[in-house]
Amino acid sequence: MIGGRYALRGLQAADLPALMALQAQAYGAAFVEPAAVMVQRLAVSPQTVWGLFDAPGAMGAYLLAYRSVPGAVASLHQPFEPAPRPRALYLHDLAVHPEAKGQGLGPRLVATALALARAEGLEGLGLVAVQGSQAFWQRQGFVPGRLDEASQAGLAGYGDEATYLWRPLP
């Protein structure tokens, strides 16, 4: 059972089984990304992938992000490709365990990403809202954003309800 206080830490390869299980619970089969892709994401951007773990060590939530540019979208089921000169943090995947919902884990992970983006002097954060999550993201300060031309096709892979959102940083 998931519960209690949660400790934040960077995700590691050893967390892959818990990450894959939580991804499947949170999103369903259509959005489950291959384990090999997840391993690459953990390795290529270890400073921007976080998990919240309860005292027994169960994963309550995770956030996978990487350094990017405004308006760029990571294609679903594809490896991360951090920008050589990043100006934004792209939040690719936020999942909360069903038993941990309502405990503020999602907003806590978003706050972690915001703090990193501010510390690095980035312009803002971008993401694709899926499966009716747009209201959650709007409560976190995100608004509809503009995609770059190359990312228009990538957005289609997320389904009809997918929306690119942006949160500028002052």
HUVENTA-V963878 format. One record per backbone hydrogen bond with DSSP energy under -0.5 kcal/mol. NH is the residue of the N-H (numbers start at 1). CO is the residue of the C=O. If there is no record, write none. Layout:
# HUVENTA-V963878
nh->NH co->CO
nh->NH co->CO
This chain:
# HUVENTA-V963878
nh->7 co->53
nh->9 co->51
nh->11 co->49
nh->15 co->12
nh->16 co->13
nh->19 co->15
nh->20 co->16
nh->21 co->17
nh->22 co->18
nh->23 co->19
nh->24 co->20
nh->25 co->21
nh->26 co->22
nh->27 co->23
nh->28 co->24
nh->31 co->28
nh->32 co->28
nh->32 co->29
nh->38 co->34
nh->39 co->35
nh->40 co->36
nh->41 co->37
nh->42 co->38
nh->43 co->39
nh->44 co->40
nh->45 co->41
nh->46 co->43
nh->48 co->45
nh->49 co->46
nh->50 co->63
nh->51 co->9
nh->52 co->61
nh->53 co->7
nh->54 co->58
nh->55 co->5
nh->57 co->54
nh->60 co->52
nh->60 co->58
nh->61 co->52
nh->62 co->95
nh->63 co->50
nh->64 co->93
nh->65 co->48
nh->65 co->63
nh->66 co->90
nh->68 co->88
nh->72 co->69
nh->78 co->75
nh->83 co->67
nh->86 co->83
nh->87 co->68
nh->88 co->68
nh->89 co->124
nh->90 co->66
nh->90 co->88
nh->91 co->89
nh->91 co->126
nh->92 co->64
nh->92 co->90
nh->93 co->64
nh->95 co->62
nh->97 co->60
nh->100 co->97
nh->101 co->97
nh->101 co->98
nh->103 co->100
nh->108 co->104
nh->109 co->105
nh->110 co->106
nh->111 co->107
nh->112 co->108
nh->113 co->109
nh->114 co->110
nh->115 co->111
nh->116 co->112
nh->117 co->113
nh->118 co->114
nh->119 co->115
nh->120 co->116
nh->121 co->118
nh->122 co->117
nh->123 co->87
nh->124 co->87
nh->125 co->167
nh->126 co->89
nh->127 co->165
nh->128 co->91
nh->129 co->127
nh->129 co->163
nh->133 co->130
nh->137 co->133
nh->138 co->134
nh->139 co->135
nh->140 co->136
nh->140 co->137
nh->141 co->138
nh->142 co->137
nh->143 co->166
nh->145 co->164
nh->147 co->145
nh->148 co->71
nh->151 co->148
nh->152 co->148
nh->152 co->149
nh->155 co->151
nh->156 co->152
nh->157 co->153
nh->157 co->154
nh->158 co->155
nh->159 co->156
nh->162 co->159
nh->163 co->129
nh->165 co->127
nh->166 co->143
nh->167 co->125
nh->169 co->123
